[in-house]
């Protein structure tokens, strides 16, 4: 390292290539089931295997899913698109060419407005998104001199999305990835299970360093095949530091040309140059003569658009602007479409938003976490046996001061344990309805004052502790009432008695 | 017995369904003919005697039980060995696939079987259908039944020889640049290359996907029409398959066309055409004129670029289509490879013959970065011009008449050392594939040394129905198709080729 003090001014440019496996029923170009896993080479047919004489047929569902994502990313959808063969030899590629789209992608330029989560927001331009087929997998372990080929994954529809280098740092890169995952999950085009490789990320990173009056670019590095958001963020972070140190070691050296391909070693937390192929790649793209160009009519696009659900970003906007939720609350609610849908249904059933969100993100979220831990699989809030109507009724009880927030937790727990119960009846049966009886309240106040002389003393004699003591005593009253006392009435009577004394 | 296997497919079918002939006897006759002739011809790579006889017995039982017969009930059909069948091997006459067994049937095979056809065997071809003489077979050449020192043409030479010699009633071939019509011409039979998209390619081992079509080879026009009737039609498994139902090729076959305009392209005569071929074709045209056809000169100016464009487009697609034969998943695998690259290189060097390797190299070169525009893209432009030529010509005429092959069958080995001369065999046939239009060969005479001469008819897309009527009109008034080659009495010759 040259000199730690002389850190130059620089900008980070990250572009992303994302492969999304589309959750279609059948594969990209044949009717074989698109459900990998299971015995190796069990999810195949003659087309997947690339046997002599087979022909591909376009999967309409894959095209529609790709168009949906394209519309969500504000892409221009091509009126006509074609299919090209990309040639390279590898044992996981049965035909030794991949059917892809070269110069007429299904989705053209678009953009995503990345909302400000914690840092600044950004506009990420999409360069293109196209359909192609996935390859199989090689199994190298434990087979001696042999590698084995599993073609279950071969032929799976892949949507490759390419962005412009508009991501300004590792965190933005991660947020973009997470946002894209949300969109795909909302649209139902992917389950977005990262561990299963449903989405794979390949960031292209370089720096523009301000040096002697001008911006000098460092060579672009592409990091292959990242399949977690943590890896995206860490790999980008590492790569930025690596390029910076490399440049600082010899800032005046002529900039090396060309793009390098690097792999991410998650254990060591470093990127490593991947062995370059002996020869430069010439994929010899040409139009696949087995497939005819696909026309996409405006009517078809509109039919697809009509089937699209409201996406997470506009939902969050609506929650913030119309319902006054905080950015954080809006984000939490929209992480899972099912929760957001439940929220919207409960609002439609008359739930006051503030009370509802407290229920959902409070006791409901807690119970869902407990059940997830107990069952060893994610249990979403929407899977709890409490309906939107029950949430709405319960939230209204709180809002009307019929029960306290504390009591609402007890009612919720009862509802979850006894599906189909009526919240108002439960509150009544459990004796949780608020008591707005001045005489009862006064009894609880006097009991609390008697039981807590220290706090009473502090209230009366120590101005520094006055407010804290009042809060403590109010809590004591509520506790004595088992949450049934009306907090407003408690406050009035308590202050009256304390000041009287 | 020999007469049974020489009946036309239509006659045989009628006699079997009418109960005059047993399907089993017809099948036996075919296998007797094969046993007697095929050692001299090598038309077949494999035959299916047992399954054919079992199938024939079922045809006879079904007839006895009063079941409705299919269009090809009991008709023994041969199919080219680049069409996939679950029975036997599908070799493409290549060492690469010498032991390959397909787990599925080609669409045309399903259709034949559903129509009651008996598939008697799979016929020899130039390796992966690349050639014009069937000499490029890894299993040895096929011989012309009219003269076993001569080639049968190619690449569907086995199907043509088997049909001409009565070793089947009719056959399927594939035509990428003339591979049905040219061997049909050289063997003196009818051969039809349908409009691109009329017959499903699913299960045809691809040579050049945008040019390949499966079609019939038969001894009569009616038999070709019958086979086409069975195999034509939309197939959802082939994206390039025409989505409309196919025509009725049979009902009006005997009705001559009225007021037909027959185009004579100036580019298809002249240099390189044998005098006897030119004369026979002229005589055939005169026949049509006498029958009331209007003969109009037409011009197809880009024909002279046809061979050049073809030998860019076809190898480019072939190089890509044949990339899958790599020794990894199936097919020939080299022993003891040093590494992955060596496994690929050695398996392909051992598995493919010289002509296939030549075309893979041509095609790979034509698609390479820096050459794509100069070769492949340019060839596609020529393709558009050739299509345009035909569009223009078919404004002025209904069909085009010309020779199928510039020469009659040549001697084995005469051209095999000179690929360019061999490529010129296809000079009159390739433009038809390039334009995607239908074309057919019908016998129109014999040379002085007794070798068949063929007339080629070309028509606009989906004109097969009328084209078959035009062909039938000629056939009805001539006897060429009734001449049959005589079985040799001597020892098998193909084992010691001259």
Boltz contact constraints between the chains, C-beta under 6 A:
constraints:
  - contact:
      token1: [A, 46]
      token2: [B, 104]
      max_distance: 6.0
  - contact:
      token1: [A, 50]
      token2: [B, 324]
      max_distance: 6.0
  - contact:
      token1: [A, 52]
      token2: [B, 205]
      max_distance: 6.0
  - contact:
      token1: [A, 53]
      token2: [B, 84]
      max_distance: 6.0
  - contact:
      token1: [A, 53]
      token2: [B, 203]
      max_distance: 6.0
  - contact:
      token1: [A, 53]
      token2: [B, 204]
      max_distance: 6.0
  - contact:
      token1: [A, 53]
      token2: [B, 205]
      max_distance: 6.0
  - contact:
      token1: [A, 55]
      token2: [B, 202]
      max_distance: 6.0
  - contact:
      token1: [A, 55]
      token2: [B, 238]
      max_distance: 6.0
  - contact:
      token1: [A, 57]
      token2: [B, 239]
      max_distance: 6.0
  - contact:
      token1: [A, 85]
      token2: [B, 320]
      max_distance: 6.0
  - contact:
      token1: [A, 89]
      token2: [B, 344]
      max_distance: 6.0
  - contact:
      token1: [A, 91]
      token2: [B, 328]
      max_distance: 6.0
  - contact:
      token1: [A, 94]
      token2: [B, 329]
      max_distance: 6.0
  - contact:
      token1: [A, 95]
      token2: [B, 324]
      max_distance: 6.0
  - contact:
      token1: [A, 96]
      token2: [B, 323]
      max_distance: 6.0
  - contact:
      token1: [A, 96]
      token2: [B, 324]
      max_distance: 6.0
  - contact:
      token1: [A, 96]
      token2: [B, 326]
      max_distance: 6.0
  - contact:
      token1: [A, 97]
      token2: [B, 320]
      max_distance: 6.0
  - contact:
      token1: [A, 97]
      token2: [B, 323]
      max_distance: 6.0
  - contact:
      token1: [A, 282]
      token2: [B, 368]
      max_distance: 6.0
  - contact:
      token1: [A, 282]
      token2: [B, 369]
      max_distance: 6.0
  - contact:
      token1: [A, 284]
      token2: [B, 367]
      max_distance: 6.0
  - contact:
      token1: [A, 286]
      token2: [B, 367]
      max_distance: 6.0
  - contact:
      token1: [A, 289]
      token2: [B, 209]
      max_distance: 6.0
  - contact:
      token1: [A, 289]
      token2: [B, 210]
      max_distance: 6.0
  - contact:
      token1: [A, 289]
      token2: [B, 317]
      max_distance: 6.0
  - contact:
      token1: [A, 290]
      token2: [B, 209]
      max_distance: 6.0
  - contact:
      token1: [A, 291]
      token2: [B, 239]
      max_distance: 6.0
  - contact:
      token1: [A, 292]
      token2: [B, 239]
      max_distance: 6.0
